[in-house]
Amino acid sequence: MISFSSQVDDPLERDQTCAPSGVFDGHVHLFPERTAAAIWRWFDTHAWPIRYQRSPEELDRFLGDRGVERYLALLYAHAPGMAAELNRFILEFAAEHPRCVPTATVLPGEEGADGILDRALSAGARAVKIHCHVQRVTPDAPEMDGIYRQVMAHDVPLLIHCGNEPSLPGYADDIAARCTAAAFDRAMRRFPEMKVIVPHLGMGETAAYEALLDCYENLYLDTAMALSSFFELELPAGLVERRWQRLIYGSDFPNIPYAWDRDLRAIEAADLTAEQRAAVLGGHARQLLGFPVDG
């Protein structure tokens, strides 16, 4: 289990940074207020204090005020019967907030899972979110195949948290055994053309996920929290500069204990050309999600 800093809320760390033009945050969490409050209580107990505990409208406005042009809104269901309502919430919110790009979720193996996803994707969800830690599923589990088929049929990307970190004490599961790059690879061998984003640079097995980029042309990694220096990580040297073509900027906003733009600043500081940086900060997300790359 990786460790993280106990100094999470530095009052000198400002959050007024204005994002450069064209930023598309590929990893933002947005839930109905009661669900979000329950998640934040869990974080308070088992992880870190959430710096930005605000309503969905306030979170949307916060990012917009700082120049974020679009963001991918992620949610997940931890129990049967939740997913359809979560999908309805995010689709309705996105219809009124154009910065918000909605995803769909489902609990793998729940009754009617294929129909839940098909309805949400047909209604305008642009991607699917699965969280193997929370939903207690391995990437190569049989109940995942229906989800993979829906993703392929609708030609949308899947964002699947299948790296084995951060493995937090509140998870009622053996994350290290459940979430492995080998299990993910077994799943991808069955669906090698699938568009997939693995968040947090595959934290815990980053080198293994980097190697898989050479095997699957539609596989990407997002940066959420992995470039923040919050976790005690040893990332492969030169990863951002070497693999910029397969990286997507993500912040994990609002579920972070520090200023919202740490990963953004790390990418801006990397040794990239302006075109490469723009691709990481927005171009790749637009391409995968079906938006014009230049806007």
N, C-alpha and C positions, 0 to 999 in steps of 0.2 A: 504494500500500500504506500503510495507516495505521500509525502507530507506537504503542508502548505503553511504559509506565513500566518503568524498570530497577529501581526500588525496589518489589519485589513482596511482601516478607514483613516487614512492620513489626512488631517484637515488641510494640509498644504497642497494636496492633490486636487487641482481644480477640474471641473467638469464642463467648462464653457468652450472647449475646443470646437472650432467650426470645421466640419469635414470638407475635404476637397470636393470639387464638382464630380458628380457621377457615382458617389458611394452607394452601394447596395449591400446592406448588412444581411448576410445569409444565415444568421442564427440569432433570432430574437424570440423570446417566449411571451405568449399572450394568452391569458386564460380569463374566464369569467371571474369577477371579483372574489366571490366566496371560495372558488377553487384555488385561486392565486393565494389568498390568505392562508389556506390550509397548507399549501406548498411552502410558503415562507415560514410558517411555524415549524414545519419539518426541518427546513434548513437551519433555523435558529437552534434547534436541538442537536442536529446531527452533522452540520457542516459549517457554514459561516453566515454571518448576518447579511441580509440583503440590503444593499444601499438604496435601491430605488423601488420602494414599496408604494406604488401609485396605481391609479385606475388605468384601464386600457386607453381611455381617451388621453389621459395625462402622459402616458408612456409614448403614445403616438406623437403627441405634440412636442414632447421633449426631443425626440429624434429629429423631427422636422425642423425644430428651432435651431438645431446644430448642423443642418445641411444634409442629413441622410435622405436620399431621394426615394429609396424603397427599402423595405426590409421583409424578409421571409418570416412569417409568424408561425411558430412551432407550438404544438400542444400534443399531449399524449394522454391516453386513458389507462388507469391502473386497475380498473375493475370492469366486469361486464356491464353493458348497458349505458356506459358513459359516452362512448365515442360519437354516437349520432348527435347528441346534444352539443358536444364540443364542436363538432364540425358545423352544425347550424350556427352556433355563436360566431365562429371565426368568419364564415362566409358572409353573414349579415354585417359584421363589423367592417370587413374589407370593402363591402359595397358602399359604405359611407365614408371610408378613410382610404383614399387612393394610394397612399404610401404602403399600405399593408397588403402583402401578397399572401393569400391564405394557403395553408396546408390542410391535409386530412389526416386523421389517425384512426386506429382501430386496435382493440386488444387482440393479439394473435390467438386464434382458436376459439373466439367467442362465437356464439350462434349468429349466423347471418353476416359474418365478417365480410365476405365478398360483396354482398349487396350494400353494406354500409359504406365501403370504400367506393364502389361504383357510383353510388348516388352522389357522394361528395365530390368526386372527381368530375362527374358529368355536370355538376352545378357550378364548377369553376375553380375548385381547389387545384393548385399548381404543382403540388408535391405531396409526398406521404412522409410522415414522421413516425419512427419506431424507436423506443428507448429500451434496449435489452435489459438494462439494470432494473428499471422500474417495473417493466412488464414481465420480467422473469422468463425470458425466452432466449434461446441460442439462435445465432444467425442461420444455422443450417437445420433448424427444427422443421419437421414436416408441415406444421401449421403456418410457417412463413411462406410456403410456396404459393398459396392463394394470393397473398399480398404481392409477391413478386410478379405474378401473372397480371394482376390489376395494374401495377406500375408499368409493365411492358405494354399492356393493351392500350393504356391511355397516354403512353409516351411521355411520362413525367418522371422526375428524379425521386429517388428514395433517400431520405436523410435518416440514417440508422446509427444510433449510438451503440456501437459494438466493441469499442476499445475497452480494455479492462480497468481503466481509471477515469475519473476519480472513484475509487472503491470506498464508499462512505459507510460508516458503521451502522447507519440506519437501514441499509438494504438487508432484507431477510433472505439472503441468498449468498452463495459462494461465487462472487463476480469473476474471480480469477479463473475458475473452472468453466463458467458459463460463457464468458466472452473472451474468445481467442481469435487471433488473426487466422489461424488454421481453420477454425469453424467458419469464419467469414469467407475464406477462400473456397471451401467446399460448396458453400451456397452460390458463390459467383461462378463456379464451374458449371452449375446447372443453368445459370442465366447470364452468360458472359457479356451480352450486349446491354445489360441493364444500366441505366443511368443511376449512379449512386454517389452520395456524399457521406463520408465518414467524418464526424465532427472531432474537434479537439486534437487534430493531427493524429488520430488513432492513439491517443494518450495511453501509455503503458506498453505499447508495442509499436511505437512510431516507425522504427526502422523496418519492421515487417510490413507495415502498411505502405510505406514508401516503396518497397520492393514490388508490391502488388500493382502499383501504378504502371509498371512495365508489362503487366499481364492483361489488364483490362482498360481499354481505351476510353471508356466512359466513367471511370472511377476518379473522384476528386476527394480531397481532404479540406475541411475547413479549419480555421485557426482559433476558434473560440476558446478563450482562456489559456491556450497553450503557449502564446507568446507574451503573456502578461507578467511573467516572473513571479506570479503568485504561488505556483507549484514549484517544488524542487525537482525540475526536470533536466535531463541531459538529452537534448534534442540532437539529432545528427547534424554535424557542423555544415553550415552553408545550405541548409534545407530550403529556406525560402528562396534564395537566389538560384539554387539548382532545379527546384521543382515548381517555380512560379506558374508554369503553364497548367498545373493541376491543383492549384490552391484557390480557395474562396475565403474572402474575409468574413469572419463572424465574430460577434462580441459576447454572446450569451446574455445580453441585456434582457431584462433587468436583474437577472438572478446572479449578480456579482457583488462582491464586497468592496470594490474599488471604483475609481472613476471609469466611466463608460468607454473611454477611447484608448485604453492601454494597447489592445491588439492593433488598433488603427495606427497608433504612433509607432509601434514596432515595425509595421509594414512600411510606413513612410520612411523609417530610418534604414531600411534594408538597402543593399546595393543593387538596386533595380533601375532600369530605364523608366522614363515617364510612361511609356506604352505598357511595359510589363506591370508596373504598379497599378495602372488603371485597370488592367485585366484582372488582377487579384482583387482589387477593391470594388469591382462592379461588373466588368465585362464578362467574366466567366459565369457569374450568377445569372445575368441577363440571358446569355446564350442557353444555359441549361433550362431556364424557366420559360423560355419562349418570348422574351422581350427583345426589342431592337437593341443591338449591342451598343449603339451610339446614343442611347437615350432611354 
